């Protein structure tokens, strides 16, 4: 049995975050390409997709096929697909050069028609290259490494979320600082037609708590009509219980965002109608900023009357 060339650790680390079915399809398709053209150089990228590109040199311009792995699917791409003969009409796409075959099962590529197309693509690339390459069978990672948490998008989002709750944000106004000296009587004081501070705190936490449960693997169960229905606050202990829950949920929420694979941000949030995770998480941050502004104004009005 032939040994398949080892995956580069930069690529392997990102591949492990994909669904098992996608990983299996990628590994088998990659093995097939390297079996058909073992001298191929493998160029690795992580942009809009995690992609393994197979080239007859060290240049992307000399590539003959590739495997881009998306969130829920992968393709067998041909870099110069429009220039290839495709008698069986296997290729799809609308670009100037690139064409692809959607891959959903092993049978989509483990057949003579696709094997012949891969061979033809390699032969075309050899004939089309400017000059012969001395490099064969190399793996070249073009993946940019994350040097620190500050360069990771999910860590930046978690940081932004923490700052609006606990401080350090650009506006220099955070939820905990503005609520630290509010008594339970002030929190439940009604000003004009505004919601009370207690109702706003409950309302903000309601959505944080709902999305937190989704991040923990539970279904989305929140209903907008219940988002202001806080339990009675009849003492300082009741008020502090609500605050304690708010801070605990915020910390857990931020921790789980940090642990999200970055590609998870672009997946649908429980249902396509809600958009992706990125939209909903940033919506929570925007929502908190919006109501924090209301809390600050109501607090000033209460203090002005006392």
C-alpha positions, -999 to +999 in steps of 0.1 A: +000+000+000+014+034-010+021+060+017+003+093+012+025+124+017+020+138+052-001+169+056+016+201+066+008+209+103-005+244+094-031+228+072-037+198+095-046+221+124-073+239+103-085+207+087-093+192+121-119+218+127-140+206+097-168+180+098-155+144+097-172+137+064-155+166+047-121+156+062-125+120+049-135+132+014-106+157+013-080+131+024-092+105-002-094+130-030-059+144-022-046+108-021-060+102-056-044+133-071-010+125-056-014+089-068-020+102-104+007+129-102+031+121-073+056+147-084+031+175-078+040+203-055+012+211-030+006+248-022-016+254+009-038+284+014-064+296+040-084+325+026-122+323+019-116+285+020-090+261+032-074+250+000-048+225-012-035+234-047-015+210-069+011+225-091+039+213-114+061+240-100+063+262-070+040+287-087+003+291-084+002+300-121+014+264-129-013+247-108-035+221-125-061+214-099-071+222-063-094+212-034-111+241-017-128+231+015-157+253+025-179+252+056-203+225+044-188+212+011-157+209-010-149+210-047-124+195-071-112+227-089-093+230-122-072+262-124-074+263-162-107+245-165-120+266-194-090+255-215-095+218-210-114+194-232-144+182-212-163+158-234-183+144-205-195+179-193-181+173-158-171+209-151-192+237-138-186+274-130-187+308-146-151+323-141-127+332-169-105+301-162-115+281-131-140+253-133-149+227-107-167+195-099-189+196-068-178+167-045-204+151-022-193+115-023-163+093-032-181+082-064-180+118-076-142+115-083-132+078-080-141+071-116-122+070-149-137+101-163-125+123-135-091+106-133-086+113-170-096+149-165-070+153-137-043+137-160-053+160-188-051+190-166-016+181-154-004+175-190-019+208-201-001+226-172+032+209-182+029+221-218+018+255-207+045+263-182+073+288-191+102+267-180+108+234-163+107+233-125+134+217-104+111+214-074+090+182-073+070+166-045+072+196-022+046+209+002+046+247+005+024+264+032+011+298+023-010+299+054-005+329+076+000+318+112-018+335+140+010+349+161-011+359+191-047+361+203-049+397+191-047+385+155-076+361+159-110+374+149-130+354+175-106+367+203-111+402+190-149+398+191-148+383+226-125+412+237-150+437+223-179+420+241-160+419+274-151+456+271-187+468+268-195+449+300-164+453+321-144+482+306-115+491+283-137+499+253-132+528+230-162+548+244-148+545+280-183+537+292-192+502+303-221+484+319-206+473+352-191+507+360-224+525+353-244+500+375-220+496+404-236+523+426-273+518+416-295+507+444-324+483+439-348+512+445-331+533+418-330+502+395-368+499+397-377+536+395-399+545+366-390+577+347-416+590+323-424+562+298-389+547+298-381+512+309-366+509+343-329+502+346-337+468+360-358+460+330-331+471+306-304+450+324-327+420+323-335+427+286-298+429+277-290+397+296-320+379+281-304+378+246-269+372+259-283+342+279-302+329+248-272+330+225-250+316+253-272+285+254-268+280+217-230+283+220-233+256+247-250+233+222-287+239+231-315+251+209-325+287+205-356+293+228-358+331+232-390+350+224-389+388+220-422+392+239-406+378+271-374+398+269-386+425+294-404+401+318-379+402+347-387+386+381-398+409+408-370+430+424-381+438+459-347+440+477-310+447+472-305+409+472-329+405+442-311+433+423-276+418+430-288+384+419-297+398+385-264+416+383-244+385+393-262+365+366-254+393+340-217+393+348-214+355+349-233+350+316-211+377+300-179+360+311-191+326+299-203+341+266-169+357+259-151+325+268-171+305+243-167+330+215-129+327+220-132+290+215-151+292+182-133+282+151-132+313+129-150+296+101-180+290+125-186+327+123-198+324+087-223+295+094-260+300+098-270+308+134-295+280+142-316+290+111-308+307+078-333+335+085-312+348+114-280+352+093-246+339+104-230+337+138-209+368+131-240+389+125-258+377+157-228+380+180-221+415+168-259+422+171-256+413+208-227+438+212-246+465+193-277+458+214-258+462+246-243+495+235-277+508+226-293+500+259-262+511+279-268+546+265-304+544+278-292+532+312-268+562+315-295+587+306-321+572+330-295+571+358-288+608+353-325+617+354-330+596+386-300+613+403-312+647+392-346+641+410-330+630+443 
